[in-house]
């Protein structure tokens, strides 16, 4: 079972990239909670503190594709170097600026976030053989799950030692250190920029199958946003709103196990067909969650949801790496982050609108299931768009460069 991971870790540069990814990704969940606490301390208002978080999140989601495009156009090393300097200055401004400027400083911090995560995901196909890519993206997703479990737990521990502003500083230090380590990696040093004149304004969104895969990812986080609301409503119905935290913890644990299980074996199905089956299984389980007779049954179903969403979230980036034109190798993963955050925000908004103060959460579960079915339909459509790769001769005739877009017509 662990053979694929042993082979992956034996590849030169892989441990370095995983440690780098851990540092970079850990900074986000730590910063999210620490920034809220620091804003409340400085501004004295949860409403204004919420605007600080909103400004940061929106700027991060909207500006992420630009960072990915710059990394593709000029090479990841120059792009990361510029973002590293700008992000360090943004952190200094956030920590030193008067309260009246805190919202703007937080937005600047989000806008200057280095595209380190996108660079890492785009680097896996260059670093490991194709047979190890499922394991690579499974570990990448597992690291992401771990950081979102451990990050919020670290914040209260750190606040016992330093104030909330100190935790914000620690989160920033993790991101900056991770980005610096990424700059030192061989896969970044050797990456070549995209030849000039090849990038389109809409980037990878002009590629139909890529756009479908990004939309599938958005539907996936839409279901997660719905689950945030559904679990609170259901837990309240069963007698304890705080037990919703237990349910979300089971979801994360299930996703972690499912992700590692996906990467540990070779699957007889293609990635597209597996994505359809996982989405349909998720929809069926979510429908069951809306009718769970008790907390124990609901807890089991939530864990099962995690077991299927974990592999799904690892399959999507693997398919993007396979089918997105090579000239958008980094930018597409920046767009992935944007689509996922957009889906999550819409999911929480829709589920919150559908769920009344005395509802059981069944409606939110139903909305999540509908989004999962929509994801399955789009996955089937994306599979039908797949076509054989062009021959090497055809590729050479179209583009003699080594970074030719041999996937552009898939």
ABEGO torsion letter per residue (X at the ends): XAAAAAAAAABBGAAAAAAAAAAAAAAAAAAAAAAAAAAAAAAGBAAAAAAAAAAAAAAAAAAAAAAAAAAAAAEAAAAAAAAAAAAAAAAAAAAABBAAAAAAAAAAAAAABBAAAAAAAAAAAAABBAAAAAAAAAAAAAAAAAAAAAAAAAAAAAAAABBAAAAAAAAAAAAAAAAAAAAABAAAAABBBBBBGABBAAEAAABAAAAAAAAAAAAAAAAAAAAAAAAAAAAAAAGBAAAAAAAAAAAAAAAAAAAAAAAABBBABBAAAAAAAAAAAAAAAAAAAAABABAAAAAAAAAAAAAAAAAAAAAAAAAAAAABBAAAAAAAAAAAAAAAAAAAAAAAAAAAAABBAABAGAAAAAAAAAAAAAAAAAAAAAAAABBBBBBAAAAAAABABAABBAAAAX
